[in-house]
Amino acid sequence: MFEVATLGSGSAGNAMLVRGAATAILVDAGLSAKQLVTRLATHGVRPEDLSGVLITHEHSDHTSALKVLLAKYRIPVYCNAFTAHALTDEGLRNTQWQLFQNGAEFSVGEFSVKAFSVPHDASDPVGFRITCREVAFGVLTDLGYATQLAFEMLKGVEGLFIESNYDEAMLDGDPRRPWAVKNRIKSRHGHLSNVAAGAFVAELQAPALRHLILGHLSRDCNAPHLAEDSMKSTLTRIARDASMYCATQEAPSPRFALI
């Protein structure tokens, strides 16, 4: 068994469940601890069942549950040293750190994991390639542009979570965001737009891609139908027969089976 499900994804918080026959992992923990526990339960998982939490980077929309969750449950936290230092500086204490080096392979239960650097305005942000019995799932979120390393690390995946953060026209027309913030979002250390997410999928060498999950949509500068329509156009153009799901902030997704 190899299943993935988003517990919530968007501007305000992100968390994903990756589950095998005997291992359950969180990728990020950016919801409230209460919501995280509640949404895990919808998939039949308790916090004490978790073998670890993989952290992409230290921003609060990916880590906000950690303090409360780790105060009650002894769950290992997998991240690189710079991310651990940033979280420690923000007050995370008594943590069971499992530090990895970017590019190195490590195991969490039955899963093999590789972390790789991505360009974002955090201490040392990463994406993940998570493998079980030679079937791979990629996590690509919070990056300003798709690097060659990302293409190499996610080559041949059967499933992919990719951020589709903003619609360019909505961001440009947003009256609440100052020019400097818009430029940061669109910069090479910001986020992927709907168009950029589609361009990545179009160029990714993953002929066996079965499940594609769009996530981290901006609450103010995107809409699910815009992200979906943009990616559908890409999938049609490249004749890629993959299921597509747009993750939301409000509710967990169904489970998507890779094995």
C-alpha positions in Angstrom: 0.0 0.0 0.0 1.2 3.5 -0.9 -1.4 6.2 -0.5 -1.3 10.0 -0.3 -3.9 12.6 0.9 -3.8 16.3 1.6 -5.1 17.2 5.0 -5.3 20.9 3.9 -3.4 23.1 1.5 -3.5 26.8 0.8 -2.2 30.2 2.0 -3.1 29.6 5.6 -1.8 26.1 6.1 -0.4 22.9 4.5 -0.2 19.3 5.6 -0.2 16.0 3.8 -0.5 12.3 4.8 1.7 9.7 3.1 0.8 6.2 4.2 2.2 2.7 3.6 1.2 -0.7 4.9 3.0 -0.1 8.2 4.2 3.5 8.1 2.3 6.9 8.2 4.2 10.1 7.6 3.2 13.8 7.7 4.7 16.1 5.1 4.5 19.5 6.8 2.2 20.4 9.7 0.8 23.8 9.0 -2.7 23.4 10.3 -3.7 23.9 13.9 -2.9 20.8 16.0 -6.6 20.3 16.7 -7.4 20.4 13.0 -4.5 18.1 12.1 -5.6 15.5 14.6 -9.2 15.7 13.4 -8.3 15.4 9.7 -5.9 12.6 10.4 -8.8 10.7 12.0 -10.8 11.0 8.8 -8.2 8.7 7.3 -8.0 6.4 10.3 -4.7 7.7 11.6 -3.8 8.8 15.1 -0.9 11.1 15.9 0.8 8.3 17.8 0.7 6.2 14.6 3.0 8.7 12.8 6.5 7.6 12.1 7.6 11.1 11.5 7.0 14.6 10.1 8.9 15.7 7.0 9.3 19.5 6.9 9.9 21.4 3.6 10.8 24.7 5.4 10.1 26.6 8.5 7.4 29.0 7.5 4.3 28.9 9.8 1.9 27.7 7.1 4.0 24.5 7.1 4.9 24.1 10.8 2.3 25.8 13.0 1.0 22.6 14.6 4.5 21.4 15.7 4.7 23.0 19.1 1.4 21.7 20.4 1.6 18.4 18.6 5.2 17.6 19.9 4.3 18.6 23.4 1.9 15.7 23.6 3.3 13.2 21.1 6.9 12.0 20.6 7.0 12.2 16.8 10.4 12.5 15.0 10.8 15.6 12.9 12.8 15.2 9.7 14.4 18.3 8.3 17.8 19.8 7.4 20.0 21.6 9.9 19.2 25.1 8.8 15.5 24.5 9.0 15.9 22.9 12.5 17.9 26.0 13.6 15.2 28.3 12.3 12.5 26.4 14.1 14.5 26.3 17.3 15.0 30.1 17.1 11.2 30.4 16.8 10.8 28.5 20.1 10.5 24.8 19.1 12.1 22.9 22.0 12.6 19.3 23.1 12.3 18.0 19.6 13.3 14.6 18.4 15.2 15.9 15.4 16.2 13.6 12.6 18.4 15.7 10.5 19.1 15.0 6.8 21.4 16.4 4.2 19.9 17.7 1.0 20.6 15.2 -1.7 21.1 12.2 0.7 18.7 9.3 0.9 17.2 8.3 4.2 14.5 5.9 5.4 11.3 6.5 7.3 9.7 3.0 7.9 9.1 1.4 4.5 9.7 4.7 2.6 12.9 5.9 1.1 13.1 9.7 1.0 15.3 12.2 -0.9 15.2 15.9 -0.2 16.4 18.4 -2.7 16.9 22.2 -2.6 14.3 24.5 -4.0 14.5 28.3 -4.5 12.3 30.1 -1.9 12.7 32.8 0.8 13.3 30.4 3.7 16.4 29.1 5.4 17.0 26.0 3.3 13.7 24.9 1.7 13.3 21.5 0.0 11.1 19.3 -2.1 10.8 15.6 -1.6 10.9 12.4 -3.6 9.2 9.6 -1.6 9.6 6.1 -2.8 8.1 2.7 -1.8 8.8 -0.5 -3.8 10.1 1.6 -6.7 7.0 3.7 -7.0 7.7 7.4 -6.4 5.7 10.4 -5.3 7.0 14.0 -5.5 6.4 17.0 -3.3 7.2 20.3 -5.0 5.9 23.4 -3.1 7.0 26.9 -2.3 9.5 27.7 -5.0 10.0 30.6 -7.3 11.0 28.7 -10.4 11.5 25.1 -11.4 15.2 24.2 -11.3 17.0 21.6 -13.3 17.5 19.7 -10.0 13.7 19.5 -9.5 13.3 18.0 -13.0 16.0 15.5 -12.3 14.8 14.6 -8.8 11.2 14.1 -9.9 11.8 12.3 -13.1 9.6 9.2 -13.5 7.3 9.8 -10.5 3.9 8.2 -10.5 2.3 10.9 -8.3 3.1 14.6 -7.8 1.9 17.3 -5.5 2.8 20.7 -7.0 2.0 24.2 -5.9 -0.2 26.2 -8.2 -0.1 29.3 -6.1 -1.4 32.3 -8.1 -3.2 33.4 -11.2 -1.0 36.1 -12.7 -3.9 38.4 -13.7 -5.5 38.1 -10.2 -2.1 38.9 -8.5 -1.4 41.9 -10.7 -4.9 43.3 -10.0 -5.0 42.6 -6.3 -5.5 46.0 -4.6 -4.5 44.8 -1.1 -0.9 43.7 -2.0 1.7 46.4 -2.4 4.0 46.3 -5.4 6.9 44.9 -3.4 4.9 41.9 -2.1 3.7 41.1 -5.6 7.2 41.2 -6.9 8.3 38.9 -4.0 5.6 36.3 -4.9 6.6 36.4 -8.6 10.3 36.4 -7.9 12.7 33.5 -8.3 12.4 32.9 -4.5 8.6 33.2 -4.4 5.9 30.8 -5.7 4.8 29.0 -8.9 1.9 30.5 -10.8 -0.7 28.3 -12.5 1.1 28.7 -15.8 4.5 27.9 -14.3 3.1 24.7 -12.6 1.7 23.6 -16.0 5.0 24.3 -17.7 6.8 22.1 -15.1 4.4 19.2 -15.7 4.7 19.6 -19.5 8.5 19.3 -19.3 8.7 16.7 -16.6 9.8 13.3 -17.8 7.1 11.2 -16.0 5.2 9.1 -18.6 3.7 6.9 -15.8 2.3 9.9 -13.9 -1.1 8.8 -12.5 -2.1 11.3 -9.9 -1.5 15.0 -9.9 -2.4 17.2 -6.9 -2.5 20.9 -7.2 -1.9 22.8 -3.9 -0.9 25.9 -2.0 -3.4 28.0 -3.9 -3.5 31.6 -2.8 -6.8 32.5 -1.1 -6.9 36.0 -2.7 -5.0 35.6 -6.0 -6.2 32.3 -7.3 -9.3 30.1 -7.6 -9.6 26.3 -7.9 -11.3 26.5 -11.3 -8.5 28.7 -12.7 -5.8 26.4 -11.5 -7.7 23.3 -12.7 -8.4 24.8 -16.2 -4.8 25.8 -16.6 -3.5 22.4 -15.7 -6.2 20.6 -17.8 -5.0 22.5 -20.8 -1.5 21.4 -20.2 -2.5 17.7 -19.7 -4.5 17.8 -22.9 -1.7 19.4 -24.9 0.8 16.8 -23.8 -1.7 13.9 -23.9 -0.9 12.9 -20.3 -3.6 10.7 -18.9 -3.3 11.6 -15.2 -6.1 12.2 -12.7 -6.0 15.7 -11.3 -7.2 17.0 -7.9 -7.1 20.6 -6.5 -6.4 20.5 -2.8 -8.3 23.0 -0.6 -7.7 24.6 2.8 -11.1 23.6 4.2 -11.1 19.9 4.0 -8.9 16.8 3.5 -8.7 15.2 0.1 -9.6 11.6 -0.7 -6.8 9.1 -0.6 -4.9 8.5 -3.9 -3.4 5.0 -4.2 0.0 4.7 -5.9 0.3 1.0 -5.1 
